[in-house]
Amino acid sequence: MKVSIIYWSGTGNTETMANLIKEGAETTGANVSIKPVSEANEADITDADFAFLGCPSMGDETLEESEFEPFIEKIEKNIKGKKIGLFGSYGWGSGLWMDNWTERMKNAGAELINESLIVNETPSGADIDKCKNFGKSVG
């Protein structure tokens, strides 16, 4: 199984989550590619059997606007039926950015696995296991 993990991280928290998710996915035998959104293209999503997309909460609980949002806009038209997992970190708020993003991806036809994964600040303790288990969901 080909798995792609695309993320944006400002402080490193979402990048840490991405790496933990990668660890979990690799335990299933998946072939995992991981890259920041600045290095990603649409084929990273369309050619994968499964894609994880990660972005922290920004500003007033929105996606990062200069790199991540434009990437999401590009892939929205090609994700119908695609198996996707959404994740991200936050430092404030209630997770509204993830609720909105989840609804947006559902409306685009994505097949979302489990519930989206959010972690407050840097993953530690039980959050580490949650991230790894999220990655294992591809198996």
C-alpha positions as a printed NumPy array, in Angstrom:
array([[  0.   ,   0.   ,   0.   ],
       [  1.286,   3.427,  -0.957],
       [  0.74 ,   6.046,   1.749],
       [  1.469,   9.748,   1.412],
       [  1.808,  12.146,   4.35 ],
       [  1.714,  15.846,   3.47 ],
       [  1.927,  18.466,   6.213],
       [  2.634,  22.087,   7.083],
       [  4.285,  22.883,  10.397],
       [  5.242,  26.232,  11.849],
       [  6.636,  25.223,  15.244],
       [  7.407,  21.559,  14.584],
       [  4.414,  20.107,  16.449],
       [  2.534,  19.003,  13.336],
       [  5.784,  17.714,  11.814],
       [  6.302,  15.591,  14.945],
       [  2.78 ,  14.237,  14.524],
       [  3.509,  13.435,  10.856],
       [  6.612,  11.457,  11.789],
       [  4.741,   9.505,  14.474],
       [  1.936,   8.737,  12.021],
       [  4.581,   7.551,   9.549],
       [  6.008,   5.221,  12.217],
       [  2.58 ,   3.729,  12.803],
       [  1.777,   3.335,   9.1  ],
       [  5.107,   1.605,   8.444],
       [  4.273,  -1.073,  11.023],
       [  1.473,  -2.196,   8.681],
       [  3.953,  -2.767,   5.856],
       [  2.889,   0.366,   3.985],
       [  5.312,   2.196,   1.701],
       [  5.201,   5.69 ,   3.248],
       [  6.251,   8.97 ,   1.68 ],
       [  6.359,  12.035,   3.925],
       [  6.977,  15.625,   2.88 ],
       [  6.167,  19.198,   3.775],
       [  3.473,  20.747,   1.607],
       [  6.076,  23.069,   0.025],
       [  7.583,  19.969,  -1.655],
       [  4.292,  18.239,  -2.475],
       [  2.2  ,  18.083,  -5.625],
       [ -1.211,  16.714,  -6.563],
       [  0.25 ,  13.373,  -7.674],
       [  1.411,  12.759,  -4.101],
       [ -2.277,  12.483,  -3.248],
       [ -3.803,  11.031,  -6.412],
       [ -1.153,   8.308,  -6.804],
       [ -1.374,   7.179,  -3.173],
       [ -3.738,   4.512,  -1.873],
       [ -4.1  ,   6.535,   1.296],
       [ -3.159,  10.111,   2.211],
       [ -2.676,  11.834,   5.537],
       [ -2.918,  15.625,   5.485],
       [ -1.672,  17.665,   8.43 ],
       [ -1.985,  21.331,   9.292],
       [ -2.092,  23.167,  12.616],
       [ -4.739,  25.637,  13.611],
       [ -3.793,  29.126,  12.506],
       [ -5.127,  32.556,  13.382],
       [ -8.865,  32.354,  13.944],
       [ -8.863,  28.544,  13.641],
       [ -8.101,  28.303,   9.931],
       [ -5.66 ,  26.347,   7.752],
       [ -2.274,  27.923,   7.012],
       [ -3.02 ,  30.336,   4.161],
       [  0.129,  30.784,   2.065],
       [  1.09 ,  27.153,   1.297],
       [ -1.378,  24.677,   2.761],
       [ -4.692,  26.283,   1.789],
       [ -3.654,  26.642,  -1.896],
       [ -2.59 ,  22.965,  -1.899],
       [ -5.957,  21.888,  -0.495],
       [ -7.727,  23.992,  -3.122],
       [ -5.742,  22.19 ,  -5.858],
       [ -6.47 ,  18.672,  -4.628],
       [-10.15 ,  19.165,  -3.693],
       [-11.344,  18.35 ,  -7.2  ],
       [ -9.402,  15.051,  -7.248],
       [-10.107,  13.496,  -3.866],
       [-13.526,  11.984,  -4.429],
       [-13.347,   8.448,  -3.043],
       [ -9.761,   8.949,  -1.792],
       [ -8.997,   7.534,   1.645],
       [ -7.755,  10.417,   3.76 ],
       [ -6.816,  11.069,   7.365],
       [ -6.618,  14.633,   8.7  ],
       [ -4.41 ,  15.715,  11.591],
       [ -2.98 ,  18.805,  13.214],
       [ -1.88 ,  20.533,  16.378],
       [ -3.329,  23.549,  18.11 ],
       [ -2.429,  25.895,  20.919],
       [ -5.796,  27.519,  21.534],
       [ -9.432,  27.164,  20.58 ],
       [-11.684,  24.142,  20.466],
       [-10.723,  22.408,  17.235],
       [-13.116,  24.348,  15.016],
       [-10.51 ,  24.493,  12.214],
       [-10.455,  20.688,  12.117],
       [-14.258,  20.411,  12.194],
       [-14.494,  22.828,   9.252],
       [-11.699,  21.081,   7.337],
       [-13.263,  17.661,   7.936],
       [-16.615,  18.865,   6.614],
       [-14.921,  20.444,   3.61 ],
       [-13.133,  17.203,   2.699],
       [-16.342,  15.185,   3.133],
       [-18.144,  17.613,   0.834],
       [-15.378,  17.092,  -1.751],
       [-16.08 ,  13.347,  -1.607],
       [-13.066,  12.174,   0.402],
       [-13.444,   8.967,   2.381],
       [-12.234,  10.069,   5.81 ],
       [-10.942,   7.427,   8.177],
       [-11.663,   7.506,  11.869],
       [-12.045,  10.897,  13.437],
       [ -9.544,  13.559,  12.566],
       [ -6.642,  13.715,  15.007],
       [ -5.812,  16.874,  16.929],
       [ -3.153,  17.324,  19.607],
       [ -2.643,  20.294,  21.889],
       [  0.907,  21.629,  21.351],
       [  3.674,  18.974,  21.123],
       [  2.604,  15.318,  21.188],
       [  3.635,  13.649,  24.443],
       [  2.425,  10.812,  26.629],
       [ -0.783,   9.249,  25.315],
       [ -0.761,  11.588,  22.286],
       [  2.304,   9.772,  20.933],
       [  0.383,   6.505,  20.903],
       [ -2.655,   8.22 ,  19.369],
       [ -0.497,   9.451,  16.481],
       [  1.078,   6.045,  15.892],
       [ -2.303,   4.33 ,  16.049],
       [ -3.691,   6.873,  13.595],
       [ -0.963,   5.788,  11.186],
       [ -1.8  ,   2.121,  11.76 ],
       [ -5.339,   2.789,  10.551],
       [ -4.137,   2.26 ,   6.944],
       [ -3.648,  -1.457,   7.627]])
